[in-house]
Amino acid sequence: MADKVKWVLALLILVFVLYGIQKVESIVTQGEVQVQKADVVIDAGHGGKDPGKVGVNDALEKDINLQIAGKLKEELEARGISVLMTREEDQGLYDENADNKQVQDLKRRVELINETAPALAVSIHQNSYPSPDVSGVQVFYYEHSKEGEEMASVVQKQMENLEGTKKRPVKGNTTYYLLKRTEVPTLIIECGFLSNQSEAQKLTEEDYQNSLARVIADGIEECLQ
């Protein structure tokens, strides 16, 4: 009986050790950011003290980004695609006492994406332009990434299925920090222009946000196939 008890205890200890190793491998803490494995990382741009662009209707980009990102997460997870969000609340990824919050914020987003190593990272943003007539959705990718360009084209094509959306070409970029520093295909999706009255209004509406999330998810799902 004593030998049986020792065997059971040894088995339990082994289980706890293996569980602990798995937890360490799957979760890494960076500041207040928790990293784990996922198929897709969704980055809701800006947040906290950084509002991003301010719409002609006074809507804040950081809020719209987070709303669309949350809906996109739900849409992807419903399709069996695992997702990690860089933020799920109105806060940036910086320390309150940081000398340059924006720089620290961007570095932590990049670190999170690189540690997670997803098949694709998508950063949700809203656009703006001096002329109020400019509108439409547009996807940016790192200019030297062929895979990024192909994925951007797939997502852009799906987004153009939105009724009344102006078609814009995908655009390569070599200066955006997020695109330059991430080690996986990364897309910046500009969902519309907050400087355009009609588009700014649509971007605050839940039905339109749901439609955006669906077509972006369609593109991501196609990229992962």
N, C-alpha and C positions, 0 to 999 in steps of 0.2 A: 504493500500500500504506500509506504514511504517513497519507494522508487517511482511509483505512478504519480504521486503528488509533485515530486521533483521534476518529472518529465513535463507535466502540465505547466508548472511555473516557468520552466525553461522556454516552452513554446510561447507562452504569453509574453515573456520578455522579448523574444525574437520578433513577435508581431509588433510590439510597441517600438522597437528599434527601427524596423523597416518602415513603419508608418512615419516616424520622425524624420527619417532620411527623405522620404517622398515629400513631406511637407517643406523641408528645407530646399529641396530642388525645385519645387513648384511655386514657392512664394519668396520673394526677395523684397526687403524694405529699403527704399531710397527716400530719405526724408520722411514724408508722410505718404509716399506713393507705394502702393502694393503691386508687385509685378507677378504675373503668372502666365502660363502658356495659353495661347489663344490663336484661332485661325485669322482673326482680323482685329486690329486695334483701331478704335474710333476716337479721334481727337476732336473735341469740341473747342474750337479756337477761342483764345482770350479767357476772360473770367476774373472774378475778384475786382481788384482795383483797375484792371484793364478792360474797359467796356468795348473795345474794338470800334467799329464805325457806328455812328449815330444816324439813324434814318431820317428822312424828311418828315416822317410821322413820329419822330422822337423814339422809335424803337431802338433798343441796344443790340448790337450784333452779338455780344456774348450770350444774351438770353436766347435769341433765335438759334444760334449755333447749338446750344445745349438742348433745346427742345427737339430740333431735328435729329441730333445725334442720339438722343434717348429713343426716339421712334425708330430710327435705323437699327439700333441695338435690338429692340423687340422684334423687328421684322426679320433680322438675320437669325436670331435665336429660334424663332418659330420655324425656320428652315433647317435647323440643325447645325448652324454655323456658330462656333464659339467666339465670343467677343470680349474684349477688354476695353474699358473706357479710360481715357487719361484723366477725365474729371466727370463727376456726376452731380456736382453742386456748383453754386456760384462762387468759385474760388480758383485762384491760380495755383500753379505748382511751385510757389516760391515761399521762402521764409519771410515773416513780417519784418525781420531786421536786416534783410539782404540789402546790400548797397545798390545793386541793379536787379530789381525784381524781374524785369522783362527778360534779361539775359538768363538768369537762373531758371525762370519758367521754361524757356525754350530748351535749354540744356536738359532739364529733367524730362520733358516730353520726348526728346530724342533718346535719352538713356532708357526710358521705359519701353519705347518701341524696339530698340536694339536688344534689350534684355529679353523681351517677350519673343522676338524673332517670329512675327506672324507671316503668313503668306502675303499679306497686304495691309498697309496702314492707310487710313483715310482721314484727312483733316477737314472738318466742316467749317466753312467761312461764308461771309457775305461780302459782296463787292460794292464799289462806289466809284463815281466818275463826275467830273465837273458838269458835264452836260446831263440834264435830267432825262433826256430822251433815250439814253443808252440803257439796254436791258439784256437779259438772257443768262443762261447758265454756262459755266466754263470750267473745264478741268485742267489743272496744271500738273506737270510731272517733271522729274529731273531730266534735263536735256540729254545727258549721257547714258541714260538707262533705256535700253530698247524694250525691256519687259515693262517698265513703267509707262512708256509711250503706248504700247499695245493695250495695256490695262486702261489707261486714260481714254483711249479711243472707244473701248467697249462701254465704259461707264457713261461717257459723253453721249454716245448713240442712244443708250437707254433713257437718259435724262431728256433727250429731245422728243420723247414720246409724251411729255407733258403738254397738254393742250395749251396753245397760245404762247409757247415758249420760243423765243428767238434762238436760232441756231448760231453757235459760236464755235470756232475751231479749238481743238485741244492745243495747249501751248506748253512748249518746253521752257525750262527756266534753270539757270545755274547760280542764282543769287539767294534764293529763299533758304534760310538756315535749315528748316525742317527737311527740305528735299535734299540738300547737300550732305547732311550729316547722318541720315538714316541709312541703315545697311540692308534694308528690304525695299521692294517697290512701294513708293509712297505717293499718294495723290492728294492735292489740295483741291477741294471742290467748292467753287464759288457758286452758291445756290441762286444768286440773283443780286440785283443792284438796289441797295437801300436808298440810293439817290434818285431812283425812279418812283414816282408816287404810286403808280398802280402795282408795281412789283413789291415795293415796300409793304403795302397793305396785304398783299397775298401771303408774303412770307411770315406774317404774324398770325395767319389763320390756320387753325388746327387741321382742317380738311386738306389744305394745300401742303402743309408740312407732312401729313400722312402720305400724300401722293408722291412728294419728293423722296420720302424714305423708301417707298416701294420701288420706284424706278432706280434709285441708287443701289438698293439691295439686289434688284434684277441684274444690274451690271456687275456687282461684286460676285454674285453667285456664278455668273458666266465666267468671270475671271478665274474662279477657283476650280472650275471643272477640268 
